[in-house]
């Protein structure tokens, strides 16, 4: 029946909200959805309760959310319904696309039935909540399904790996149970019981609860009930539950106890059990994982038992063949063994390679009845592509007592399967081979396990090769060490170049200390092994960034490197390895030290020269002053002497600036001598001096109401006023005024100097107060001032010496304003 034909009819009624619609017509919606979802193959065999699962409850929750109208998303209001639904679907064999399709069909059914009812479009808020809830349900289901599936696949891969190399049950079951305890953290006890007739015997146990070798009758106790019903069983208090009669399980202090039957092709092989002491509940994800691991264990158990039967059958077959030569009774026993063996047996004529006899197991393996194979050539059981090697195996079987080989066989329906054959040649009294007997085992499952193993090994090796290639291309040296041993497992070429040693995989941290050169701190102290950044990341999980250390090379040289290291953790947060990077900064350190020495030398040289120039300059100024006071000096010579006096005065200011600069850089800052005073007098003096030097310009001083007393270095602050005012005058239009403004700011006084003119560029503002920055360089506008570019630097140093701060604002519309904030008193200390 098509979804359209099965669409239910909903009578049109009075308009209701979408939330009310979901509640009133939930069953109708689910019926319509069930018709459509049955098209999914995985859903066809499910009962109605299993198919619907928690989706009716989901519709009720969505309706409640639409009534509440939450403002901050609906994801948290869906409860665990989508998560539980995803786990159920994973256990029922649904793939991820089918799970998403279920939600898509459910959304479509709701909207289609709502529309068919003739209802108006849902209110925007209701519609938003409905779609957001459905989207959140899909996202939660996809996320939980993906995590659970990935965890299950990893556990199954570990089980397959644990089974490799152990053909017998006693070899791989303890490994399987250990994988279970490591995968499901809540498990304290795990055991596998194998069926022997009407009882179960404990084959393998991890933890306390059951004694190896103990027996439980089928149908009695917890494990016997599982074996009898062939259904999983979960109890929440093992110590008090009547279904748990095994004394070991009751006395083990277990709470949650879960068991699954191990069934293959309707045959019960045994029972697997896990128990938890800390909780009475086990998560659905853990139960699902345990069932999946039980299914894989069943297949591996069947394979191991088949191997055991094959070995037993081979020994018994050979013994029976020997007895056939002696008595007819032996022949009858051989015929019984031949018929009942679980492995395939074929008797082949040595003369024409024709099958004389085959047992039922051999015939079933190839899809025939035994009578259909008798008299047919042996090569008919081989795949056509494998028949070319048959003569070689026949020759080998004739030349030695027995011969084993793997080959590709073909079934009656044309399908292929790999088989392992053991061939024994029988000879007559003359030593001539008269017939061959072969035992044949289907090794499809073993091949699959080996293929999975090879695939995983290839993937690991490919990832390792890619990692090594990336590391070799990195400019930094890279080391990788594993935890907890601390041994190095990988190093890049650059790491070899830095250390001067060829990398070799070490067996322990002690080998690393012995094989690699000493490492010292910048102050010369040698690193202890546990101090190394890589060791700290391995042992303590520390993340080390750019730690400087020195490597002692074999050639006697030292290399300065910056080392960073970090731990590598697995999904559970356990440190499994650590990686360290090493960057050579030897040349950079040398260049920094050389630049520092050069700067110190230059600053000391400036200080010395500036100090020594003051004496001859004072003599020049004194002589010029005396000449200017002479009444006999002609006018032309007077102008020359006046120019000389002005130039010497400017040189004096430049030398004073240089001395202030060197004091600031070498002497810990420009010295400040605070004295009580009124800042208004200092600012007025500075403005008056600027007016005398620039008589053609307009200067204005505005003093706001308030107090201006405090402790100041008047001479230094006069420099501030002079330098800021001089800059403002020099880099502004001649017809614009310069404004000085003083204001009271409680514990501080604020001085602002404003001018109109070309603004200071944004790029230049961060460097305004750097030394040796002149007008054109700073973006102040105008030409060179004739100074050294130290004015603003000295201003900043004086302001900082008073514990204050200076800032600048400069735009084309408002002009440029320097703002100085000065505390009234020095800060304590």
VEXKE-70138 format. One record per residue (C-alpha): residue number from 0; residue in one letter; chain; x, y, z. Coordinates in steps of 0.2 Angstrom, whole numbers. Each point is the difference from the previous one (the first is absolute). Example, Ala and Ser with C-alpha at 12.3 -4.5 7.8 and 13.67 -1.06 7.14 Angstrom:
BEGIN
0;A;A;62;-22;39
1;S;A;6;17;-3
***
This chain:
BEGIN
0;X;A;0;0;0
1;X;A;7;17;-5
2;X;A;2;14;13
3;X;A;-13;10;-9
4;X;A;-13;-14;0
5;X;A;3;-4;19
6;X;A;-1;19;5
7;X;A;-12;1;14
8;X;A;-15;12;0
9;X;A;-1;14;12
10;X;A;-16;9;2
11;X;A;0;19;-1
12;X;A;-4;8;17
13;X;A;1;16;9
14;X;A;17;8;-3
15;X;A;13;-6;14
16;X;A;18;3;2
17;X;A;14;-11;-7
18;X;A;4;-6;18
19;X;A;-18;-5;3
20;X;A;0;-9;-17
21;X;A;15;-10;5
22;X;A;-8;-6;16
23;X;A;-17;-4;-6
24;X;A;5;-9;-16
25;X;A;16;-8;6
26;X;A;-6;-17;-4
27;X;A;-6;5;-17
28;X;A;17;8;-4
29;X;A;9;-16;6
30;X;A;-11;-11;-11
31;X;A;4;10;-16
32;X;A;18;0;5
33;X;A;1;-19;2
34;X;A;-8;-3;-17
35;X;A;14;10;-8
36;X;A;15;-5;11
37;X;A;-4;-19;-3
38;X;A;8;3;-17
39;X;A;17;0;9
40;X;A;7;-17;-1
41;X;A;6;0;18
42;X;A;-17;5;6
43;X;A;-10;-14;-8
44;X;A;3;-13;13
45;X;A;-3;10;15
46;X;A;-15;-1;11
47;X;A;-11;16;1
48;X;A;6;5;18
49;X;A;18;-3;-5
50;X;A;-2;10;-16
51;X;A;-9;15;8
52;X;A;13;-1;15
53;X;A;0;18;8
54;X;A;-7;10;-14
55;X;A;-18;2;7
56;X;A;8;7;16
57;X;A;11;11;-11
58;X;A;-16;8;-8
59;X;A;-7;3;18
60;X;A;16;8;5
61;X;A;0;11;-15
62;X;A;-18;6;3
63;X;A;5;4;18
64;X;A;15;11;-6
65;X;A;-12;9;-13
66;X;A;-11;4;15
67;X;A;14;6;11
68;X;A;8;10;-14
69;X;A;18;-1;6
70;X;A;11;15;-6
71;X;A;17;-9;1
72;X;A;-1;-15;-11
73;X;A;-9;-17;3
74;X;A;14;-12;-1
75;X;A;0;-2;19
76;X;A;-18;-3;1
77;X;A;-1;-16;-11
78;X;A;6;-11;15
79;X;A;10;-15;-6
80;X;A;-13;-6;-12
81;X;A;11;3;-16
82;X;A;15;-8;8
83;X;A;-9;-15;6
84;X;A;-9;-2;-17
85;X;A;17;1;-9
86;X;A;7;-14;11
87;X;A;-15;-11;-3
88;X;A;1;3;-19
89;X;A;19;-4;0
90;X;A;-4;-17;9
91;X;A;-14;-4;-12
92;X;A;12;2;-15
93;X;A;-6;17;-7
94;X;A;13;10;-9
95;X;A;2;19;3
96;X;A;-9;5;-16
97;X;A;-15;-11;6
98;X;A;0;8;17
99;X;A;-1;18;-8
100;X;A;-13;-6;-12
101;X;A;-11;-5;15
102;X;A;0;18;6
103;X;A;-3;7;-17
104;X;A;-15;-11;-3
105;X;A;-7;5;17
106;X;A;2;19;-3
107;X;A;-8;-3;-17
108;X;A;-15;-9;7
109;X;A;-3;13;13
110;X;A;0;14;-13
111;X;A;-10;-9;-13
112;X;A;-14;-5;12
113;X;A;0;17;8
114;X;A;-2;7;-18
115;X;A;-13;-13;-5
116;X;A;-10;5;16
117;X;A;-3;17;-8
118;X;A;9;9;14
119;X;A;8;17;-3
120;X;A;18;2;0
121;X;A;8;-3;17
122;X;A;4;15;10
123;X;A;18;5;-3
124;X;A;6;-4;17
125;X;A;-8;-17;1
126;X;A;7;-4;-17
127;X;A;17;6;5
128;X;A;0;-11;16
129;X;A;-7;-15;-10
130;X;A;14;0;-13
131;X;A;13;4;12
132;X;A;-5;-14;11
133;X;A;0;-12;-15
134;X;A;17;6;-5
135;X;A;7;-2;17
136;X;A;-7;-18;1
137;X;A;8;-4;-17
138;X;A;17;8;6
139;X;A;-1;-9;17
140;X;A;-4;-17;-8
141;X;A;14;2;-13
142;X;A;13;5;13
143;X;A;-5;-14;12
144;X;A;-1;-13;-14
145;X;A;17;5;-7
146;X;A;9;-1;17
147;X;A;-8;-16;5
148;X;A;4;-8;-18
149;X;A;18;6;1
150;X;A;3;-6;17
151;X;A;-8;-17;-5
152;X;A;11;-2;-15
153;X;A;16;4;10
154;X;A;-5;-13;13
155;X;A;-3;-13;-14
156;X;A;17;5;-8
157;X;A;8;-3;17
158;X;A;-8;-17;2
159;X;A;5;-5;-18
160;X;A;18;5;4
161;X;A;-1;-9;17
162;X;A;-5;-16;-9
163;X;A;14;0;-12
164;X;A;13;-13;3
165;X;A;-11;-9;12
166;X;A;-9;-14;-9
167;X;A;-7;-8;16
168;X;A;-13;6;13
169;X;A;12;0;15
170;X;A;11;12;-10
171;X;A;-12;14;-6
172;X;A;-14;0;13
173;X;A;11;8;14
174;X;A;5;13;-12
175;X;A;-18;3;-6
176;X;A;-6;3;18
177;X;A;15;12;4
178;X;A;-5;10;-16
179;X;A;-18;0;7
180;X;A;6;7;17
181;X;A;10;13;-8
182;X;A;-13;6;-12
183;X;A;-15;0;12
184;X;A;7;9;15
185;X;A;-15;-5;12
186;X;A;4;-18;-2
187;X;A;8;-8;16
188;X;A;-3;-19;-5
189;X;A;-1;-8;-17
190;X;A;-1;-19;-3
191;X;A;-4;-12;-15
192;X;A;-8;-17;4
193;X;A;0;-13;-14
194;X;A;-14;-13;-2
195;X;A;4;-18;2
196;X;A;-15;-11;-2
197;X;A;-13;6;13
198;X;A;11;11;10
199;X;A;11;15;-1
200;X;A;18;0;6
201;X;A;10;16;4
202;X;A;13;1;-13
203;X;A;8;17;3
204;X;A;-2;14;14
205;X;A;7;17;2
206;X;A;-4;7;18
207;X;A;-8;-9;15
208;X;A;-17;-8;-1
209;X;A;2;-17;-9
210;X;A;13;-14;2
211;X;A;8;-7;-16
212;X;A;-6;-17;-3
213;X;A;-16;2;10
214;X;A;-16;-8;-7
215;X;A;-18;7;-1
216;X;A;-15;-11;-7
217;X;A;-9;8;-14
218;X;A;-16;7;6
219;X;A;6;4;18
220;X;A;7;16;7
221;X;A;4;16;-10
222;X;A;11;-7;-13
223;X;A;-11;-16;-2
224;X;A;-15;10;-3
225;X;A;8;10;-14
226;X;A;6;-17;-8
227;X;A;-18;-7;1
228;X;A;-9;15;-6
229;X;A;14;6;-12
230;X;A;-5;18;4
231;X;A;10;13;9
232;X;A;-3;3;18
233;X;A;3;15;11
234;X;A;-1;1;19
235;X;A;2;16;10
236;X;A;5;-8;17
237;X;A;9;-16;-2
238;X;A;3;-3;19
239;X;A;-19;0;3
240;X;A;-8;-5;-16
241;X;A;-8;-18;0
242;X;A;5;-3;-17
243;X;A;19;0;5
244;X;A;3;-16;9
245;X;A;18;-2;-4
246;X;A;9;2;17
247;X;A;15;8;-8
248;X;A;-10;14;-9
249;X;A;-11;3;16
250;X;A;16;2;11
251;X;A;10;11;-12
252;X;A;-9;16;5
253;X;A;-7;2;-17
254;X;A;-15;12;-4
255;X;A;-3;1;-18
256;X;A;2;-17;-9
257;X;A;-3;-3;-18
258;X;A;2;-16;-11
259;X;A;-3;-4;-18
260;X;A;-1;-17;-9
261;X;A;13;-5;-13
262;X;A;-10;-8;-14
263;X;A;6;-4;-17
264;X;A;-11;-7;-13
265;X;A;-13;-5;13
266;X;A;13;-9;10
267;X;A;4;6;18
268;X;A;19;1;2
269;X;A;-1;8;18
270;X;A;-4;15;10
271;X;A;10;17;3
272;X;A;-2;9;16
273;X;A;5;17;6
274;X;A;-3;8;17
275;X;A;2;17;9
276;X;A;3;4;19
277;X;A;-2;19;-1
278;X;A;-17;2;-8
279;X;A;-16;-10;-2
280;X;A;-2;7;-17
281;X;A;9;-3;-16
282;X;A;-1;12;-15
283;X;A;-9;-5;-15
284;X;A;15;4;-10
285;X;A;10;-12;11
286;X;A;-13;-13;-2
287;X;A;0;2;-19
288;X;A;19;-1;0
289;X;A;0;-16;10
290;X;A;-13;-8;-11
291;X;A;11;4;-16
292;X;A;16;-6;9
293;X;A;-10;-16;4
294;X;A;-5;-2;-18
295;X;A;18;2;-6
296;X;A;6;-12;14
297;X;A;-12;-13;-5
298;X;A;7;0;-18
299;X;A;18;-1;7
300;X;A;-5;-13;12
301;X;A;-8;-11;-14
302;X;A;15;2;-10
303;X;A;11;-5;14
304;X;A;-10;-15;4
305;X;A;0;-4;-19
306;X;A;19;0;1
307;X;A;0;-11;15
308;X;A;-12;-12;-8
309;X;A;10;0;-16
310;X;A;16;-4;10
311;X;A;-9;-14;9
312;X;A;-9;-6;-15
313;X;A;17;0;-10
314;X;A;8;-11;14
315;X;A;-15;-11;1
316;X;A;-1;-2;-19
317;X;A;18;-5;-2
318;X;A;-2;-12;14
319;X;A;-16;-7;-7
320;X;A;9;-2;-17
321;X;A;13;-10;8
322;X;A;-12;-11;8
323;X;A;-9;-3;-16
324;X;A;15;-10;-7
325;X;A;-2;-12;15
326;X;A;-18;-4;3
327;X;A;-17;2;-8
328;X;A;-6;6;17
329;X;A;13;14;-2
330;X;A;-8;4;-17
331;X;A;-17;1;8
332;X;A;6;12;13
333;X;A;9;11;-13
334;X;A;-17;1;-10
335;X;A;-8;6;15
336;X;A;13;13;4
337;X;A;0;4;-19
338;X;A;-18;4;0
339;X;A;-1;10;16
340;X;A;15;10;-1
341;X;A;-3;19;0
342;X;A;14;3;-12
343;X;A;0;-5;-18
344;X;A;8;-16;-5
345;X;A;3;-6;-18
346;X;A;7;-16;-6
347;X;A;9;2;-17
348;X;A;6;-13;-13
349;X;A;18;2;-3
350;X;A;-1;-7;-17
351;X;A;-13;12;-8
352;X;A;-3;14;14
353;X;A;-18;-5;1
354;X;A;-10;2;16
355;X;A;-3;-18;7
356;X;A;-9;5;15
357;X;A;-4;16;10
358;X;A;-8;3;17
359;X;A;-16;10;3
360;X;A;10;15;7
361;X;A;11;1;-16
362;X;A;-16;-1;-11
363;X;A;-9;13;10
364;X;A;15;12;-1
365;X;A;-2;-1;-19
366;X;A;-19;1;-1
367;X;A;-2;-18;-6
368;X;A;-7;-17;7
369;X;A;14;-13;2
370;X;A;-7;-11;-14
371;X;A;2;15;-12
372;X;A;18;2;2
373;X;A;6;-19;0
374;X;A;8;-4;-16
375;X;A;3;18;-5
376;X;A;17;7;-4
377;X;A;8;8;15
378;X;A;3;16;-10
379;X;A;-18;3;-1
380;X;A;0;5;18
381;X;A;14;13;-3
382;X;A;-4;18;-7
383;X;A;5;0;-19
384;X;A;13;13;4
385;X;A;8;-11;13
386;X;A;1;-16;-10
387;X;A;17;4;-8
388;X;A;9;-4;17
389;X;A;-9;-16;3
390;X;A;13;-11;-9
391;X;A;14;8;11
392;X;A;-9;-5;16
393;X;A;-4;-17;-6
394;X;A;19;-3;-4
395;X;A;4;7;17
396;X;A;-12;-12;9
397;X;A;7;-15;-9
398;X;A;18;5;4
399;X;A;-2;1;19
400;X;A;-10;-7;14
401;X;A;-12;14;1
402;X;A;-3;17;-8
403;X;A;-9;16;5
404;X;A;-6;15;-11
405;X;A;-13;13;-2
406;X;A;-10;1;-16
407;X;A;-16;8;-7
408;X;A;-15;-12;-1
409;X;A;-17;3;-9
410;X;A;-17;-4;6
411;X;A;-14;-7;-11
412;X;A;-8;17;-1
413;X;A;17;7;-7
414;X;A;5;10;16
415;X;A;18;-2;6
416;X;A;8;-3;17
417;X;A;17;-3;6
418;X;A;5;-17;7
419;X;A;14;-8;10
420;X;A;4;-18;-5
421;X;A;11;-13;8
422;X;A;4;-14;-12
423;X;A;6;-18;5
424;X;A;6;-12;-13
425;X;A;-3;-19;3
426;X;A;11;-12;-9
427;X;A;-1;-19;-4
428;X;A;12;-13;5
429;X;A;11;5;-15
430;X;A;1;18;7
431;X;A;-11;7;-15
432;X;A;-13;13;5
433;X;A;-17;-7;-3
434;X;A;-11;13;8
435;X;A;0;17;9
436;X;A;-10;5;15
437;X;A;-3;19;2
438;X;A;-7;9;15
439;X;A;-7;17;-6
440;X;A;-5;15;11
441;X;A;-9;16;-5
442;X;A;11;14;5
443;X;A;-10;15;-6
444;X;A;-1;7;18
445;X;A;18;-2;3
446;X;A;4;9;-16
447;X;A;-12;14;4
448;X;A;9;2;17
449;X;A;17;0;-9
450;X;A;-6;13;-12
451;X;A;-6;11;13
452;X;A;17;-1;9
453;X;A;10;3;-16
454;X;A;-11;15;-4
455;X;A;2;7;18
456;X;A;19;-2;-1
457;X;A;1;8;-17
458;X;A;-10;15;6
459;X;A;11;2;15
460;X;A;16;-1;-11
461;X;A;-7;12;-12
462;X;A;-4;12;13
463;X;A;17;-2;8
464;X;A;8;3;-17
465;X;A;-10;16;-3
466;X;A;4;6;18
467;X;A;19;-3;-3
468;X;A;-1;9;-17
469;X;A;-8;15;8
470;X;A;12;1;14
471;X;A;15;-1;-12
472;X;A;-7;16;-9
473;X;A;-2;10;16
474;X;A;13;13;3
475;X;A;0;-4;19
476;X;A;7;-16;7
477;X;A;-13;-12;7
478;X;A;1;-14;12
479;X;A;-14;-12;5
480;X;A;2;-11;16
481;X;A;-13;-13;6
482;X;A;-7;-1;17
483;X;A;4;-6;13
484;X;A;17;-7;-5
485;X;A;6;17;-7
486;X;A;9;-9;-14
487;X;A;2;10;-16
488;X;A;-10;-7;-15
489;X;A;2;13;-13
490;X;A;11;15;-4
491;X;A;1;11;-16
492;X;A;15;4;-10
493;X;A;1;18;7
494;X;A;1;-8;17
495;X;A;15;-11;-5
496;X;A;8;16;-8
497;X;A;-2;10;16
498;X;A;6;-14;12
499;X;A;14;-6;-12
500;X;A;-6;-18;3
501;X;A;-9;-13;-11
502;X;A;-17;-5;7
503;X;A;-2;-18;6
504;X;A;-15;-7;9
505;X;A;4;-1;19
506;X;A;-6;-13;12
507;X;A;-1;11;15
508;X;A;2;18;6
509;X;A;17;-5;7
510;X;A;6;-4;-18
511;X;A;-5;18;-5
512;X;A;10;8;14
513;X;A;15;-11;-6
514;X;A;-1;2;-19
515;X;A;-4;19;-1
516;X;A;12;14;5
517;X;A;-1;9;16
518;X;A;-13;14;2
519;X;A;3;16;11
520;X;A;-10;15;6
521;X;A;5;17;-7
522;X;A;9;3;17
523;X;A;11;-16;-3
524;X;A;-10;-12;12
525;X;A;-2;-17;-8
526;X;A;-18;-7;-2
527;X;A;-4;-15;10
528;X;A;-10;-13;-10
529;X;A;-16;3;9
530;X;A;2;19;-4
531;X;A;0;-2;-19
532;X;A;-16;8;-8
533;X;A;-4;-17;-8
534;X;A;1;-9;16
535;X;A;-11;13;9
536;X;A;-13;-2;-13
537;X;A;1;-19;1
538;X;A;-1;-1;19
539;X;A;-10;15;6
540;X;A;-10;4;-16
541;X;A;9;18;0
542;X;A;-1;10;-16
543;X;A;17;9;-2
544;X;A;1;15;-12
545;X;A;16;7;-6
546;X;A;12;-5;14
547;X;A;18;5;-5
548;X;A;14;-12;3
549;X;A;17;-4;-7
550;X;A;6;-16;-9
551;X;A;18;-6;1
552;X;A;5;-7;-17
553;X;A;13;-13;-2
554;X;A;11;13;-10
555;X;A;1;10;16
556;X;A;-12;14;-6
557;X;A;-16;5;9
558;X;A;-17;3;-8
559;X;A;-13;11;8
560;X;A;-18;-7;-3
561;X;A;-17;4;5
562;X;A;-10;-16;5
563;X;A;-19;-2;1
564;X;A;-8;-17;6
565;X;A;-17;-6;2
566;X;A;-8;-17;6
567;X;A;-11;-11;-12
568;X;A;-15;-7;8
569;X;A;-12;-14;-5
570;X;A;-19;1;1
571;X;A;0;-3;18
572;X;A;13;14;4
573;X;A;14;-12;4
574;X;A;17;6;-6
575;X;A;6;-12;-14
576;X;A;15;10;-7
577;X;A;7;17;-1
578;X;A;7;11;-14
579;X;A;14;13;1
580;X;A;5;13;-13
581;X;A;17;8;0
582;X;A;5;17;-9
583;X;A;18;6;-2
584;X;A;1;18;6
585;X;A;19;1;1
586;X;A;3;13;-13
587;X;A;-16;10;6
588;X;A;7;0;18
589;X;A;18;6;-6
590;X;A;-8;14;-11
591;X;A;-11;6;15
592;X;A;15;0;12
593;X;A;10;10;-14
594;X;A;-14;12;-2
595;X;A;-2;3;18
596;X;A;19;3;3
597;X;A;0;12;-15
598;X;A;-15;10;7
599;X;A;8;1;17
600;X;A;16;6;-7
601;X;A;-9;13;-11
602;X;A;-9;7;15
603;X;A;15;1;11
604;X;A;9;9;-14
605;X;A;-14;13;-2
606;X;A;1;3;19
607;X;A;19;2;0
608;X;A;0;12;-16
609;X;A;-15;10;6
610;X;A;8;3;17
611;X;A;17;5;-7
612;X;A;-7;12;-13
613;X;A;-8;10;13
614;X;A;16;9;6
615;X;A;6;7;-17
616;X;A;-18;4;-4
617;X;A;-2;10;16
618;X;A;16;9;-5
619;X;A;-7;5;-17
620;X;A;-17;6;8
621;X;A;10;11;13
622;X;A;11;7;-14
623;X;A;-15;4;-11
624;X;A;-9;8;15
625;X;A;15;12;4
626;X;A;1;5;-19
627;X;A;-18;4;0
628;X;A;2;11;15
629;X;A;14;10;-9
630;X;A;-6;17;-6
631;X;A;14;1;-13
632;X;A;-5;-16;-10
633;X;A;-6;5;-17
634;X;A;-18;-4;-6
635;X;A;5;-13;-12
636;X;A;12;-10;12
637;X;A;-14;2;14
638;X;A;-12;-10;-12
639;X;A;13;-13;-2
640;X;A;3;-1;19
641;X;A;-19;-1;3
642;X;A;-1;-14;-12
643;X;A;14;-9;9
644;X;A;-8;3;17
645;X;A;-17;-8;-6
646;X;A;9;-15;-8
647;X;A;10;-3;15
648;X;A;-16;1;11
649;X;A;-8;-13;-12
650;X;A;15;-11;2
651;X;A;-1;2;19
652;X;A;-19;-6;-1
653;X;A;5;-15;-11
654;X;A;14;-5;12
655;X;A;-12;1;14
656;X;A;-12;-11;-9
657;X;A;13;-12;-4
658;X;A;5;0;19
659;X;A;-18;-3;5
660;X;A;-1;-14;-13
661;X;A;15;-9;7
662;X;A;-6;2;18
663;X;A;-17;-7;-5
664;X;A;8;-15;-9
665;X;A;16;-3;11
666;X;A;-4;8;16
667;X;A;-17;-8;4
668;X;A;-10;16;-6
669;X;A;1;18;0
670;X;A;2;6;18
671;X;A;-15;9;8
672;X;A;2;13;15
673;X;A;-17;3;7
674;X;A;-3;16;9
675;X;A;-17;7;6
676;X;A;-7;13;-12
677;X;A;-14;6;-11
678;X;A;-1;-7;-18
679;X;A;-8;15;-7
680;X;A;15;10;3
681;X;A;11;-12;-10
682;X;A;-12;-1;-14
683;X;A;-2;19;-1
684;X;A;19;2;0
685;X;A;1;-13;-14
686;X;A;-13;9;-11
687;X;A;8;17;3
688;X;A;17;-7;-6
689;X;A;-9;-7;-16
690;X;A;-8;17;-3
691;X;A;16;9;1
692;X;A;8;-13;-12
693;X;A;-15;1;-12
694;X;A;-7;17;1
695;X;A;-9;-1;-16
696;X;A;-11;-15;6
697;X;A;-15;-1;11
698;X;A;1;-10;17
699;X;A;-14;-2;12
700;X;A;0;-7;18
701;X;A;-17;-6;8
702;X;A;1;-5;18
703;X;A;-16;-8;7
704;X;A;-6;2;18
705;X;A;8;-11;14
706;X;A;17;-3;8
707;X;A;17;-1;-9
708;X;A;11;-2;15
709;X;A;11;-16;1
710;X;A;18;-6;0
711;X;A;8;3;-17
712;X;A;17;1;-8
713;X;A;-3;18;-7
714;X;A;15;0;-12
715;X;A;-5;-17;-7
716;X;A;-18;5;-3
717;X;A;6;16;-8
718;X;A;8;-11;-13
719;X;A;-16;-10;-2
720;X;A;-10;17;-3
721;X;A;14;6;-12
722;X;A;2;-15;-10
723;X;A;-19;-3;-2
724;X;A;-3;18;-4
725;X;A;15;1;-12
726;X;A;-6;-15;-10
727;X;A;-18;7;-1
728;X;A;7;17;-6
729;X;A;12;-8;-13
730;X;A;-13;-13;-7
731;X;A;-15;11;-2
732;X;A;-6;14;-11
733;X;A;7;18;4
734;X;A;-17;7;1
735;X;A;-7;-12;13
736;X;A;1;1;19
737;X;A;8;-12;12
738;X;A;-10;-4;15
739;X;A;6;-5;17
740;X;A;-13;-7;12
741;X;A;2;-4;19
742;X;A;-13;-9;10
743;X;A;-2;-8;17
744;X;A;-3;-19;1
745;X;A;0;-3;19
746;X;A;16;-9;4
747;X;A;8;6;-17
748;X;A;1;15;-11
749;X;A;-3;-1;-19
750;X;A;10;10;-13
751;X;A;-7;1;-18
752;X;A;9;7;-15
753;X;A;-10;2;-16
754;X;A;4;6;-17
755;X;A;-9;0;-17
756;X;A;10;-7;-15
757;X;A;4;-16;-10
758;X;A;-4;-15;12
759;X;A;12;-13;5
760;X;A;-1;-16;-10
761;X;A;-7;-15;9
762;X;A;15;-10;-5
763;X;A;12;13;8
764;X;A;-10;2;17
765;X;A;7;-16;8
766;X;A;18;7;-3
767;X;A;-2;18;5
768;X;A;9;-1;16
769;X;A;15;-11;-7
770;X;A;17;9;1
771;X;A;7;8;-16
772;X;A;-17;2;-8
773;X;A;-1;16;-9
774;X;A;-15;9;-8
775;X;A;0;-8;-17
776;X;A;4;-17;7
777;X;A;-14;1;13
778;X;A;-13;7;-11
779;X;A;-2;16;9
780;X;A;1;9;-16
781;X;A;11;14;-5
782;X;A;18;0;-3
783;X;A;15;-4;11
784;X;A;1;9;17
785;X;A;18;1;0
786;X;A;0;-11;16
787;X;A;5;-18;4
788;X;A;-18;-7;1
789;X;A;2;-2;19
790;X;A;-13;13;6
791;X;A;-15;-11;1
792;X;A;11;-14;7
793;X;A;6;11;14
794;X;A;-18;6;3
795;X;A;-6;-18;3
796;X;A;15;-4;11
797;X;A;-4;16;11
798;X;A;-19;-4;1
799;X;A;4;-18;5
800;X;A;13;6;13
801;X;A;-15;10;8
802;X;A;-10;-17;0
803;X;A;-11;8;-14
804;X;A;-6;-5;-17
805;X;A;0;9;-17
806;X;A;-12;-4;-15
807;X;A;-4;8;-17
808;X;A;-16;2;-11
809;X;A;2;6;-18
810;X;A;-13;1;-13
811;X;A;-2;11;-15
812;X;A;-16;8;7
813;X;A;5;4;18
814;X;A;18;2;-2
815;X;A;14;-7;12
816;X;A;-1;-1;19
817;X;A;14;-6;12
818;X;A;-8;-4;17
819;X;A;12;-1;15
820;X;A;-7;-7;17
821;X;A;12;4;15
822;X;A;-4;-7;18
823;X;A;2;13;13
824;X;A;12;-10;10
825;X;A;12;-15;-3
826;X;A;-7;-17;3
827;X;A;6;-9;15
828;X;A;16;-11;-3
***
